[in-house]
């Protein structure tokens, strides 16, 4: 596994993990206390609305300290009862080796020879750890989250890339099952051999592989992977699809959902401007993503597809990721109620 491949795959969505090391003991204790209160019935997150499971990806909280316990508290505070769980904080909870590189937004990594050597050692250690770790801690996470009223429908580990070993991929799938997830999510693959590999291993473990596309999303982008295995599926990002522009329109998006609804294991909901308007992420209701039409389609057709809030627009001054995620939740609730 090369350093460059590993660093590229890690960088885009792992930056927020550095925040977890900044958490104070007081915040952690407060978080655990609040979760204990939830067990007693004070919290009751409810984001299943008229048959539509609205959820959130924990990436939405990347600007906040991100331990497994804290992520759960953010879900409760956002009134989210089901999630797509990012993998790194959960691996840390389970005792994974610590990366020598501390990713943080806006910080450029200076790859000295010493750091490269440490990273190489870490890459060897993380492979050994993943290939041998017990699932007990992952089952513990499921129990803790479920007891607080939060279920995990998808798991996004950083162990599903072409450079990862079969043992690492199987670790990810076993961890997903231990967490109670139906699917894992991963970026859409350029290598047909790898998507076939993932589909075959997914079938072996009974876990779907949900492929996520960015601006390369088209109506046919998933067709090859879907044809390779019944366990290859779509993690459809509606915002990215609209931002790609061209033939991607509101009408084509709704038609795609109708046509592929039985192959979509989860979707991401964000409001983005279309390509003509610049493609920027916007607060919900201010972009071109047809959020109302998407949620109404899921409701009226009783599609069993979780609608995942992915907070990517700039957080306004005086607010935070929890408040903004809850705003998105309330926006969806008004549409579905």
N, C-alpha and C positions, 0 to 999 in steps of 0.2 A: 504494500500500500504506500504510494508515494506521498510525500509531504504536501505537494501542491494540490493533488486531488483531495486529500483529506481536509486541508485548510479551506479550499473553495467550498466544499460541501458543508462544512461546519459554519462558515462565517455568516451566511445570510440570516439564519434563524437562531443562532446560538448566542448572539451578542448580549441578549438580555440576561443570560445566566450569570454573568459577572455580578449583576445586581444582588444576587442571593448572598454573596460574600459580604455585602455591605449591611446586611440586616443586623440590627442590634439584638441583644438577648432580650431586652424589654419588649420589643416588637414581637419576637417569637413567642414569648410567654403570653402576651396579650392575644395573639392569634390562637394559640392552643386553648386559652380560656374561652374565647368566643365560640370555638368549635364545640367545646364541652357544653356551652349554653345551648347550642343547636340540638345536641343530642337530647336535651331536656325539653325540646319543643319550642324554643323561642324563635329559631329560624325555621322556615319551611319553604325552601326555594321551589318555585313552580313555573317552569318555562315550557311545559307541555300545554299548548293552547288549542282547544278545539281539534284535537287530533294531530296537530303539527308540533313536532319536537323542535323548539328553538333552543339552540345551545351556543357555545362559544369555544373557540380554540384558545388555549391558555397562552398562546403567543400574544394575545391581546393585552396581557398584563406585563409585557416585557420591560416596561419602564419602571416597574416596581420590584422590590426584592422578591426572589422567585423560588423559595424552597417548596417542597411538596405540601407542607402544612399551610404555608402562606397562600399558595395558589388555590387551595380549597377554600380558604377564608374569602378570597376575592370573588369566587363563584357565588358564595352565600350572600355576600354584600351586593352582588349584581343581580340577585334573584335568578341565577342560572342553575338548573337542576340536571343538566347533561352536558358533556363536554367532549371535545377532541383534545387529548392530553399530549403536550410536547414531552419528549422522552428524557431530556438531559437531567432535569431536576429529579425525575423519578429514578434514574440510574444512580445519581448521587445519593439519594435516600437509601438505595439498595447496597451502597458501599463501593461504587465503581472507583477506579483510580482517578485522581484529579489531574486534569490537563495542565501542563505548564504554561499554556497560553491562556490569558484572561481576556476574552473577547469583550469589547465594549463599544457602543456606538461612537463613531468619530475618531477612534484610536487606531492608528496605523501600527501594525506589528513589524518590528525590526527583526528580521530573521538572521540573527547572528549564528555562527557555527555552533556555539554552545546551546542556543535555543533549539536549533534544528536537531541536535543530538538528543536533547531531552524529549523533543516531540517524537522522535523515532522510537525511543524507549517507551513512551506513553502509548504509542500506537500498538506496539507489541503487547504491552500490559493489558490494554483495554480489550484486545482480541481474546487473550487468555481468560480474562475475567468474564466476558460475555459468553464464551463457550463452556464455562463451568459453573456459573452462578446459579444458586437455588432460586426458585420462583417464590419463596416464602415472603420476601419483602414486597413483591408485587401483589401478592394476595392480600397482604396487610394493607397496602394502599387501597385496593378495592374495598376492603371491609371498612376502612376509615371513611372513605368518600361516600360509600353507600349508606353508612350509618348517619352521615350528615345530610343525606337526601340528594346526593349527586351521583349520577351514573356516568360511566365512561363508554362512549360508543365508538370512539376511534382513538388510535394511538399513533403519534408521529415520532418515531425514533430516528436517530442518525446512524442507522445500521443496515440500510437497504440499498446501498449504492453499488455500482459495478465492482468497486475495489474491496467491498466487504466480503468476507468468507461466507460459505454456506452456513457455517456454525454461527456466525454473527446474525445472519438473516433469520435462522431458525430461533435464535435467542429472542429476536424482536417479535416473532410470531407467537412464541410461547409466552412472552411477557404480555402481549396484547390479550391473549386468552386468559391469563391469570388476572388481568385487570378487568375483565368482563367485556372487552371491546369486540365489536363485530369485524372491524377492519383496521389495517394500518394505512397510513397515507405517505406518499412519496412523490417526488417530482416526476412528471412524465418522462419516459426513457427514450433516448435516441437509438439505443441498441436493442434490436428485436430479440437477440439472444438473452439479454438480461431480463426483459419483461416476460419472456417465456420461462426463464429460471424462477422469477418471483412468483408467477402464476402457479407453477408446478409445486413450489414449496408452500404457497398459500393453500393449495388444495390438500397437501399432505397434513397440514395443521388445522384446516377448517377455518382459516382467516382470510378475508378478502383483502386484495391489494388495491387501494384507491389511488389512482393516478391524478395528480394535481397539475394543471397547466397555468402558465402565466399568459403573456401576450402571444404565444404560439397557438393559443386555443382556436380551433376551427370546429366545424361540425363533424369532421372526419378524423380529428387528431387522435382519438382514442380507438379507432376502429381496429387497427392491427392488434393492439394489446387485448382488446375484448375478444377478438377471434382466436387468440392463443389459449385462453383458459377461461372457464366459467368463474374462476376466482379472481380474475382481473376485472376491475371495476373503475368507476369514475368518482373522483372527488372534484366535483365541478365548481370552479370559482366563477360565480356569475359576474362579479365586478371586473375581473381580468378579461373575461370573454367580451364584455361590452367595450372596455377600453381598447381592445385590439382593433376595433373598427372594421372597415371594409364590409365584407358580407355579414359580419356579426351585428345583428340588430336586435331590438326588443322582440320582434316577431320570430326571428330565427332562434333566439335563445329559448323562448317558450316552446317552440316546436321541437327543439332538441331535448328539452326536459320530458316532453310527452313521449317522444320516440324512444328515449333511452332510460326512462324512469326505473325500469327493472334492473338496470345495470349501474345505477347511481347509488353508491352506499352512503355518501354524505355530500353536502355542498357548502361552499363558503359564500357568505353574503356580506358584501361591502358595497358602498355607493361610489362609483367612479364616473367621471366624465368620459364620454366616448372620445375616440381618437381626434375627431374634428375639433372638439372642445378642449383638447390638451391632455386628457387621460388622468387628471389628478384625482386622488382620493378625497372624498368630500364627506361632511357630516350627512347622516342619513336624511334623505328627502331633498338634497341639494345637487345630486348627481344625475346620471342618466341610466343607472341600473334600475330596471323595473321591479323594485322590491315588492310593491303592493301586488303586482300581477303574479310574481313568483310565489309568494306566500299564499295567495288566493288559489292558485293552481294546485299547490300541495294540499290545501284544505279541501277543495271541492272534489278532487280526484282521489283523496285519501292515499296519497303516495307516502310510503314509509321511508322518507328521506329526511334526516336531520338537517335543519337550516342553521348553519354555524356562523355566528357573529365573528368576524375577524376585524378587529379595530386597527385601521391603518391610517386614518386621517389624523392630521395634527391636533393634538389635545389643546383645547383653548386654555389661555392663562386663567389660573384659579380653579381649574378642574383637574381630574386625574383619570387614569384608565378605568378605574372602577365606576366612577360616575358616568363616563362616556359609554361604557359597555352597558350599563343599566339604561341609559337613554335609548340605545339601540334596541334593547329588550322591550322597553315600553313602546317604542315605535312599532315593533312587530306585533305587540299585544293589541294595540289599537286596530291594526289591520285585521287581525284574526278573531278578535272578540265579537 
